[in-house]
Amino acid sequence: MSAAPAEETRTFRAPGRVNLIGEHTDYNLGFVLPIALELETRIRTTPSPDGQLHIHSAARDETRSWPLADVSSLRPQGHWSDYVIGVAQQLIQRGFDIPALHLHVESTVPEGAGLSSSAALEVASALAFLQGRDLDRLEIARLCQRAESDFVGMPCGIMDQYCSLFGQEGAATKLDCRSLESEAVPLPENAAFLAVNSMVKHSLGQSAYRTRVEECAEASKALGITSLRDAKLDSVLATPMPETVRKRAIHIVTENRRVEEFAAASRAGDLASMGHLFRRSHRSMSQDYAISCPEIDFLVDAAVAIPGCYGARMTGGGFGGCTVNLVASGAVKGFSEAIREAYRKARGIDPQVIACVPARGAGEIQ
Ligand code: GLA
């Protein structure tokens, strides 16, 4: 499927996301509840008269260029452009050609913050390469996920790419990662979600992510099922398996349940229950799934001691990045000041506080 030769400047956007609850459940085919953010990656495309593909990152002030004929055979380089090339190769495999373009990439999604800067780059790249050619959004989400797992080498689930494409204003998206069906979950009007960026990302993250994927597969095997989505807590507790693996499975089974309970509490406007589920989710991630770190645990403990904060938990892959906090609307300013002050005092770091307002999914900017 060829694109008409690019003649004009076009701009495509794809948002980052904050996951409210349901962590590491996506690759176990369970439930997640993310919201797409107003923070986004934008790619402006202009025609490339020399027939090459050029990708420019504004953040790094760096450009990479390739002859179009080489794009399908490039190998990963451990470079930011891998996300873009991985998507290009997926599109080529699906029968789309890659037009000769300059891609100018800029983003307000902080990197390494657990807010899905990678998925935002992948999805914006897919739309930029498609140049308006028709492809089902779910297909785009799937091929972006494959770009990250098969090309970049990070065996992620589908949450981030799905949310970047299907995010909706005014609501969270509850996604069933097995059926890939989703529903909008309304959020209470008298409270806000704030992300607090610890500004740290421990290098352990990627290898530990892979280990967790493997541990979950081991638990499923011990239970005789294909994914932990179908695991029951009783069998997890009764079946012989290494204790570490059992703890990972306990997190997944209880976290899936917490997503359902959190969605119900949100619909009912029950802030106390939502906050309680946040705190339980964090404890489970920290103790059973072992994906937190001292900076994040500090931010969670400090947050729940601030008046007006119902609950806090780490969000995203883990080992740094952001916490997400449920805060009464009237307490937002006081909370932001208090958490920044507490973290500055304890760690000497000024954390970024980000208002998480549900935004719509990716598209072209007219
Ligand atoms: C990363 C991955 C997602 C998901 C989260 C943890 O963001 O890309 O697929 O597994 O971690 O919930």
Residues whose N, C-alpha, C, O or C-beta is under 5 A from the ligand:
A	BS01	GLA	G22 E23 H24 T25 D26 C156 G157 I158 M159 D160 G316 G317
